[in-house]
Amino acid sequence: MLGFSSILGDEKCGSFLLFHGETALGNGLRAFLYSLGIAYCFLGLSAITARFFRSMENVVKHSRTVVEIDPYTNTQIIRQERVWNYTIADITLLAFGTSFPQISLATIDAIRNIGNLYAGGLGPGTLVGSAAFDLFPIHAVCVVVPKAGELKKISDIGVWLVELFWSFWAYAWLYIILEVWTPNVVTLWEALLTVLMYGLLLTHAYAQDKRWPYLSLPLSRSERPEEWVPPEVASVEREDNAYDGYSEICAVEEDEKKEIVDIFSIHSENQEDSVYQKVPPAEDVMETCNRPFQETDSEDLDVLQLWKTQFVDALTLESPGSRKLNNRSIYFRLARTFWQSLVAPWRLLFAFVPPYQIAHGWIAFICSLLFISGIAYIVTKLTDLISCVTGINAYVIAFTALAAGTSWPDLVASKIAAERQLTADSAIANITCSNSVNIYVGIGVPWLIDTLYNFIAYGEALRIENAEGLSFSLLVFFCTSVGCISVLVIRRLILGAELGGPRLWAWVTSLFFMLLWLIFVVLSSLRVSGII
């Protein structure tokens, strides 16, 4: 087997990112620096995605006043009605937003290759790899998140089955395009049908949610509580203005001093720490369609003051506090300080995103997506450079490193939902919906752009680069995903829930899901490399 040094080779890569002097560096050093750059971009994606979640919360909780006339008393009845249906919000705002890094990367790759008869493999490879990461590692995390013995099941099994069907069909449809109807070629009408199927998914899921006759499965919802947050979590006071907008990095008040809680304290075993206990509930980071939102009176908010607070928070590190600290507490505080210093440039940059209280969150929502697109563009450039200096196939990088990095928002969203909510609906729905969006939008839109241009300019269809490798990855993914879903069904039949349960069985399930992901990655890499 070739070592990494032999893979790098002696041939210099003439491409560069910032200045031509990069080409004078050794290939090994350049590969290391570019890899660090991608890792830092993934950190930025994690940060901006949390701002996106908060803006999405404000969009979804928007309500309108409805006036009705009581037919018996002839009096007016005024009530508040949600503008967004929660199921549609899951498939559009939540799934689309968490998948936007992959979608942006694929679209940018398509635009860069516009005019070529061959489509680039970076976008499709990332999206297929992202689907595998969503299905296996994210399920592996979610199944062990609940406390020992705690069971969390899907309450609306009908909606989940509809989403699951369209998720499986998405990858079956992609294989049909590449191997059956028009092998190694994508026509304009195939790309158009792929995008239109996203609309069919929305219609079918909405019909199931509303239990339309003939279009929905005859399955009733399980009884579920009105509040989807456990009482001990819901009782925590919400500090809207204290939120610093970053994934699992929330501002809380402790001893009348502002401190910042991040991923290190959340995962600390010392759960008696008051900082651990005062982590805001999930709605401070992310809300989904299955849960009601709390209203915020934005008219009383000083937008300029809020915007100023964003910049202040971006430059503020955790205060040491006045209480006596043991060695363990000092370690975690030092870790948090280092983490905050690391993300400080991203925090300052994303402070320019307008406060989510403006226009029901739509401006912050759009600005967040624009920042995600910009980071995705840098990631595509760095990926090309890594492939150039190492000689590693860009497709392999796409469905491994890029897929895992761009799927981090999905992991954050599903983990929070599995940890905080009383059911498994949102955690698992985010996975299945994201996988569908990856194909119907993430691959469909870029292919539609390229096929339309080729049809107008050349009158020819779009040829797919490394179509055989992509088709093989789809087959492996389909087979392993059957194993994953089968385990979820078995857990539902035996334990009564998809997530949680006895700690031993939860970890066995988690390890099995990770094994399936490793099988997918290894077999797909060997196929692309020409070994099998």
VEXZALUM-486254 format. One record per residue: x, z, y of N, C-alpha, C in turn. Coordinates in steps of 0.2 Angstrom, whole numbers, plus 5000, padded with zeros to 4 digits. Layout:
# VEXZALUM-486254
XZYXZYXZY ...
//
This chain:
# VEXZALUM-486254
500450004994500050005000500450005006 500249965011500649965017500650025021 501250045024501150105028500950085035 500850135039500650125046501150085050 501750105049502250065053502349995051 502249975045502249905043501649875045 501049905046500449875049500549855056 500949895059501049885067501449825067 501949815063502449755063502849755070 503249705070503749705076503449655081 502949615080502749565085502349605090 502549585097502249625102501549595104 501149635106500449615108500449605116 500349545118500349525125499849545129 499249575126498749595130498849665133 498549685139498649755141497949775145 497949835146497349865149497349865157 497949905159497949915167498549875170 499149875167499649835170500049805165 500449755167500849715162501449755159 501649805162502149845159501949885153 501349885151501149915144501449875139 501549805139501849765134502549785132 502949825137503549835135503649905131 503049935130503049995126503049975118 503250015114503150005107502450005105 502349965099501649955097501350025094 501850065091501550135089501350175095 501750175100501550215106500950195109 500850125110500350095113499650105109 499750105102499150125098498950195099 499450235100499250305101498950315107 499150285113498850295119498150265120 498050205117497450175117496950215113 497150245107496750285103496550355107 496950385111496750435115496250415121 496350355123495950325128495250325125 495150295119494450295116494150355115 494550405113494350475112494050505118 494450495124494250525130493550485132 493550425131492850385133492350415129 492450435122491850465118491650535121 492150565124492050635127491550615133 491750565137491350545143490650525141 490550495135489850475132489450535131 489750585128489450645126489150675132 489550675138489450715144488850675147 488850615148488350575152487750575148 487750575141487150575137486750635138 487050695139486650755141486250745147 486550715152486250705158485650655157 485750605153485250565151484650595148 484850645143484250685140483850725145 484150755150483850785155483350745159 483650685161483150635165482650615160 482750605154482250575149481650635149 481850695149481350745149480950745154 481150735160480750725166480250665166 480550615163480150555163479550565158 479650595152479150605147478650655149 478850705153478350755154477950745160 478050685163477650665169476950655167 476450685171475750675169475350655175 474750635174474350605179473650635179 473350635185472650675185472150625183 471750645179471150605176470550645178 470050605181469450635183468850605179 468450645176467950625171467250655174 466750625172466050655174465750675167 465550745167465250775162464550735161 464350705156463650675155463150715155 463250785154462650835153462550865160 463050885163462950925169463150875176 463350815174463550775180464050805185 464450845182464950875187465650845185 466150845190466750815189467250865185 467550835180468050875176468750845177 469150885180469850855182470350885177 470750845174471250865169471850825170 472450855167473050825167473250785160 473450725161473550685155474250655155 474650665149475250635149475250565149 475750535153475850465154476150435148 476550475145476950445139476650475132 476550425127476350455121477050475117 477050535114477650565112477950515106 477550485102477850445097478250385100 477950355105478250295108478850325112 478850385115479350405119479950415114 479850435108480350445103480750385101 480350325100480650265098480950225104 480650235110480950205116481450245119 481250295123481650325127482250365123 482050405118482550445115482950405110 482650365106483050325101483450265105 483150235110483550185114484050215118 483950275121484450305125485050335121 484950365115485550385111485850325107 485550265107485850215104486150165109 486050185115486350135121487050125121 487450175119488150155119488350095114 488050095108488150045103487849975106 487249985109486849925111487249895117 487549935121487949905127488549875124 488949905119489549875116489349815113 488849805109488649745106488449685111 488149705116487949655122488549635125 488949685127489549665131490049615126 490049635120490449585115490149515115 489449515115489149445115489249405121 489249445127489349405133490049385134 490549425131491249405131491349335127 490949335122490949275117490549215118 490149225124489649175126490049105126 489749055124490048985124490448975118 490549025114490949015107490348995102 490548955097490048945092490049005087 490549045087490549105083490449165087 489949205084489849275087490349325085 490549365089491049415088490749465083 491149495079490949545074491049615076 491249635082491349695085490649735086 490149705089489549735090489149745084 489049695079488649705073489049755069 489649755068490049805064489949875067 489949885073489849955076489149975074 488649925075487949945074487749965067 488049925062487949945055488350005053 488950015056489250075054488950135058 488650125063488250175067487650205063 487350155060486750165055486950215050 487550195047487750235041487950305043 488250315049488450375052487850415054 487350385056486650415058486350445052 486350405046485950425040486350475036 486950475036487350515031487650575035 488150575039488450635042487950675046 487450635050486950675054486450715050 486250685044485850715040486250775037 486850765035487250815032487350875037 487350865044487450925049486750955049 486150915050485550945051485250985045 485450965039485251005033485551075033 486051085036486351155036486251195042 485951165047485951195054485451255053 484851255050484351305050484751365047 484451425048484751495046484651495038 485051535035484951535028484251555025 483951515021483351525018482751495023 482951475029482451445033482251375031 481651355031481451295029481151255035 481351195036481051155041480851085038 480151065038479951005035479650965040 479550895038479250855043478450865043 478150875048477450895048477050825048 477250775052476850715052477250665047 477150665041477450625036477250555037 476650545039476450475040476850435045 476950465051477350425056478050415054 478350465050479050465047479050405042 478550395038478550345033478550275036 478150275042478150205045478850195048 479150245052479750235055480350215049 480250245043480750235038480650165035 480050145035479950075032480250025037 480150035043480449985048481149985048 481450045047482150055047482450015041 482150025035482449995029482349915030 481749895033481649825033482049795038 482349825043482749805048483449775045 483649815040484349795037484149745031 483649745028483449695023483349625027 483049635033482949565037483649545039 484049585041484749555043485049525037 485049555031485349525025485049455023 484349455024483949385023484249335028 484349355034484549305039485249275037 485749325035486449305034486549275027 486149285022486249265015485749215012 485149225015484649185011484349125015 484049135021483749075024484349025027 484749055031485249015035485949055034 486249045028486849085027487349075032 487649135034488249135039488049105046 487349095047487149065053486549095056 486449105062485849135065485549085070 484949065069484549015073484249055079 484049015084483649045089483049085087 482649055083482049085081482149145077 482649155073482849215069483049265074 483449255079483549305084482949325088 482549285090481949295093481449345089 481449325082480949365078481249435077 481949445077482249505077482049555082 482049525088481849565094481149585094 480749535092480049545092479749595087 480149605082480049655077480049725080 480449735085480449805088479749815091 479449765094478749775096478249795091 478349765085477949775079478049855077 478649875077478849945075478449995080 478449975087478050015092477350015090 477049965089476349955088476149995081 476549985076476350015070476450095070 476950115074477050185074476450215079 476250185084475750205088475050215084 474950155080474350155076474350215071 474950225068474950285064474850355067 475150355073475050425077474350435079 473950375081473250385083472850375077 473050365071472650355065472150305065 472450245068471950185068471750165061 471150145060470950125053471250055052 471450045045471749985042472449975044 472750005049473449995052473850065050 473550115048473850175047473750205040 474250245038474250275031473750335031 473350345026472850395026473150465025 473650485029473950545028473850595034 473650655033473550695039474150735041 474150755047474750795049474650865046 475250895045475250965043475051015049 474751065048474651115053475251135056 475351135063475951155066475751195072 476251235074476051285080476051245087 475651275092475651235098476351235101 476751285101477351285104477851275098 478251225099478751205094479451245095 479451285099480051325100479951395098 480351425093480251495091480151545097 479851595096479651645101480351675104 480851685100481451715102481851675107 481751605106482051555110481651545116 480951535115480551525121480551575126 480751635124480751695129481251695133 481851655132482351645136482151615143 482351645148482151615155482551545156 482151495159482451435160482751435167 483351415167483651405174483851335175 483351305179483351225180483951205184 484051245189484651225194485251245191 485351285186485951305183486251255178 485851215176486051165171486551125173 487151115170487751075172487751005169 487250995165487150925163487650895158 487850935153488350915148488150935142 488250895137488050905130488350975128 487851025126487951085124488351125129 488351105135488751145140488251165145 487951225145487451245149487651305154 487351305159487451365164486951415163 487151475163486751535162486951595166 486551635168486751695172486851755167 487451785168487651845165487951895169 487651955169487952005174487951985181 487451945183487351915190487951875192 488251845187488851795188488751735184 488851675187488751615183489251605179 489151595172489551575167489351515164 489851485160489651415157489751425149 489251405146489251415138489351345136 489751335131489851265128489851275121 490151215118490051205111490551265107 491051285110491451335107491051405106 490651425111490351485111489751485106 489451425107488851405103488951415095 489551395093489751395086490151455084 490151505089490551565087490151605082 490551635078490251675073490051745076 490351755082490151825085489451815089 488951815085488251795088488051855092 488351915092488051965096488351965103 488751915105488951905111488351885116 488251915121487751905126487751835128 488351805128488351735130488051685125 488151705119487851665113487051675114 486851735115486151755115485751715121 486151705126485751675132485851595133 485951565127485951495128485251465129 485151425134484451405135484151365129 483451365129483151325123483351255124 483151215118483251145118483051105123 482451125126482151085131482651085137 483151125138483551125144484051065143 484151045137484550985135484250925133 483650935129483350875127482650895124 482150845126481550855123481350795119 480850795115480650735111479950735111 479650675108478950665109478550715105 478750745101478350795097478250855100 478450865106478450935109478150935116 477750975118477550975125478050995130 478050965136478550985141478251025146 478651065149478451115154478551075161 478051085165477951045171478451075177 478751035181479151065186478851035193 478751075198478551055204479151035208 479250965208479850935211479750935219 479150945221479050935229479350995232 479451055229479751115232480451115231 480751065228481451065227481851025233 482451055235482851025240483350975236 483150915237483550865233484350865235 484450865241485150865244485550925241 485150985241485451045239485651035232 485151015228485251005221485850955219 485950905223486450855222487150885224 487150925230487750965231487951015226 487451045223487551095217487851055211 487750995210488050955205488750955206 488950935212489650925213490050995213 489751045215490051115215490151135208 489551125204489651145196490151105193 490251035195490750995192491451025193 491551055198492251075200492351155199 491851185196491851255194491951265187 492551305186492651335179492351395178 492351415172492051485170492451545173 492051585176492351645178492451695173 493051735174493251775168492751835167 492351855172491851915171492251975171 491852035172492152095173492152145167 491852125162491852165156492452165152 492652215148493252215144493152165138 493752125137493752075132494252095127 493952075121494452085115494852015114 495252015109495651955108495251895106 494751915102494351855100493951825106 493651865110493351845116493851805121 494451835122494951795126495051725123 495151725116495251655113494751605115 494151625114493551585115493551565123 493651615127493651595134494151545136 494751555133495351515135495151445132 494851435126494651375123494151345128 493651385130493151355135493451325141 493951365144494251345150494651275149 494951275143495351215142494851155141 494251165138493751115137493451095144 493351135148493051125154493551085159 494151105158494651065162494750995160 494650985153494650915150494150875152 493550905153492950865155492850855162 493250895166493150905173493050835177 493550785175493450715178492850685177 492550685171491950655169491350695173 491450765173490850795176490850775184 491450765187491450755194491150685195 491350635190491050565191490350565190 490050605185489350595184488950635188 489250675193488950715198488650665203 488850605203488550555207487850525205 487750545199487050525196486550565200 486050535203485550575207485250635203 484950685206484650735202484050705198 483950735193483350715188482650725191 482650765197481950785200481750725204 482150675205481950625210481550565205 480950545208480550495205480450505197 480250565196480150595189480650575184 481350575187481850565182482050495181 481750445184481850375182482550355185 482750375191483350355194483950375190 483850445189484450475185484450435178 483850425175483850385168484250325169 484050285174484350215174485150225176 485350265180486050275182486450295176 486150345172486450365166486650305161 486150265161486250205156486750155159 486850155166487350115169488050145167 488050205168488750235167488950225159 488450235155488550225148488850155146 488550105150488750035149489450025151 489650055157490350055160490850075155 490650135152491150165147491150125141 490550095139490650045133491049985134 491049965140491449905142492249925141 492449985143493150005142493250015135 492850045131492950055124493049985121 492649935122492749865119493449835121 493749845127494349825129494949865125 494849935124495349975121495349955113 494749935110494649915103495049855102 494949805107495349745106496149755106 496349805110497049815111497349855105 496949895102497149935096497149885090 496749835090496749785084497349745085 497449725092498049685093498749715092 498849775093499449805092499549835085 499049845081499049875075498949815069 498649765071498449715066497849735062 497549795063496949815059496349775061 495949745056495449705058494949745063 494749715068494249745073493649765070 493449735065492749755061492849815058 493449835055493549895052493549955057 493849945063493849995068493150005070 492749945070492049955073491649995069 491549985062491150025059491350095056 492050115058492250175057492350215064 492850205067492950245073492450235079 492350175080491850155086491150185084 490950175077490250195075490150265076 490750305074490650375074490650405081 491050375085491150395092490450385096 490250315095489650305099489050335096 489050365090488450395087488450465089 488950495093488950565095488350585098 488050545103487350565106486850575101 486750535095486250545090486450615087 487050625085487150685082486950745086 487150745093486950805097486250815097 485850755098485150755099484750785092 484950765086484650785080484850855079 485550875080485750945079485350995083 485250975089484851025093484151025091 483850975089483150975087483051015080 483551005076483551035069483651115070 484051135075484251205076483651235080 483351205085482851245089482151235088 481951175085481251165084481051195077 480351205077480051235071479951185065 480051125066479951075061480551025061 480550975056481050925056480950865059 480350855061480050785064480550755069 480750795074481150765079481850745077 482150795073482850785070482950725066 482450715061482450655057482250595060 481650595064481450545067481950505072 482350545075482850515079483350475075 483450495069483950455065483650395063 483050395060482650335058482550285064 482350315069482150265075482750235078 483350275078483950245081484250185076 484150195070484350145065483950075066 483350085068482850025069483049995075 483150035081483350005087484049975087 484549995083485149965082485149895080 484649875075484549815073484149765078 483549795079483049755082483249735090 483549785093483849775100484549765100 484949815097485649815097485949745094 485649725089485949655086485549595089 484849615089484349555091484549525098 484649575103484749545110485349515111 485949535108486549495109486549435105 486249425099486149365096485649315100 485149345103484749305107485049275113 485549315116485849285121486349225119 486749235114487149185111486849125109 486349135105485949075102485549035107 485349075112484949035117485448995121 486049015123486548975126486848925122 486948935115487148885111486648825110 486048845110485448795109485448755115 485448785121485448745127486048705129 486648735127487248695129487548645124 487448665117487748625112487148605107 486548635107486048615102486248635095 486648685095486848715088486648785087 486648805081486548875080487148915081 487148985080487649025081487949045074 488549035073488949055067489149125068 489149165062489349235062490049245059 490449275063491149285061491149345056 491449335050491449385045490749405042 490349345041489649365039489649395032 490149375027490149395021490349475021 490749495025490949565025490349605028 489949575033489449615036488849615030 488749565027488249565021488349615016 489049615014489249665009489149735012 489249755018489149815021488449835021 488049785022487249795022487049815015 487349785010487149795003487349865001 487949885003488249955001487750005005 487649995011487250035015486550045012 486249995010485549995007485550035001 486050024997486050064990486150134992 486650154996486850224997486250255001 485850225005485350255009484750265004 484650234999484150244994484350314991 484950324990485150394987485050444992 485150434998485050485004484250505004 483850455005483150465005482850494999 483150484993482850514987483050584987 483550604989483750674990483250714994 483150685000482650715005481950725001 481750674998481050674994481150734989 481650734985481750784980481750854983 482050864989482050924992481350944995 480950894997480250904999479850934993 479950904987479550914981479750984978 480351004978480551064975480551124980 480951114986480951164991480451164996 480051114997479551105001479751085008 480351075009480551055016481251005015 481350965020481950925020482550955023 482451005027483051035030483051115028 483651145028483751215027483651235020 483351295019483351315012483851365010 483951375003484551415001485151385003 485651435006486251405009486651365004 486651384997487051344992486851274992 486151264991485851204990485951154997 485851195002485951155009486651125009 487151165007487851145008487951085002 487651094996487751044991487450974994 486850984997486550925000486950895005 487250935009487650905015488350875012 488650905007489250875004489050805001 488450804998488250734995488150685000 487850705005487750655011488450625013 488950675014489550655017489950605011 489850625005490050575000489850505000 489150505002488850435002489150395008 489350435014489650405019490350375018 490750415014491350395012491350335008 490850335003490850274999490750215003 490250215008490150165012490750135016 491050185019491650165023492250135019 492350165013492950145009492750075006 492150065003492049995001491949945006 491649965012491649915017492349895020 492749945020493449925023493849885018 493749905011494149865006493849795006 493249785007492949715007493249675013 493249705019493449665025494149655024 494549695021495249685020495449635015 494949615011495049565006495349594999 495249664999495549694992495049684987 494349684989493849674984493449624986 
//
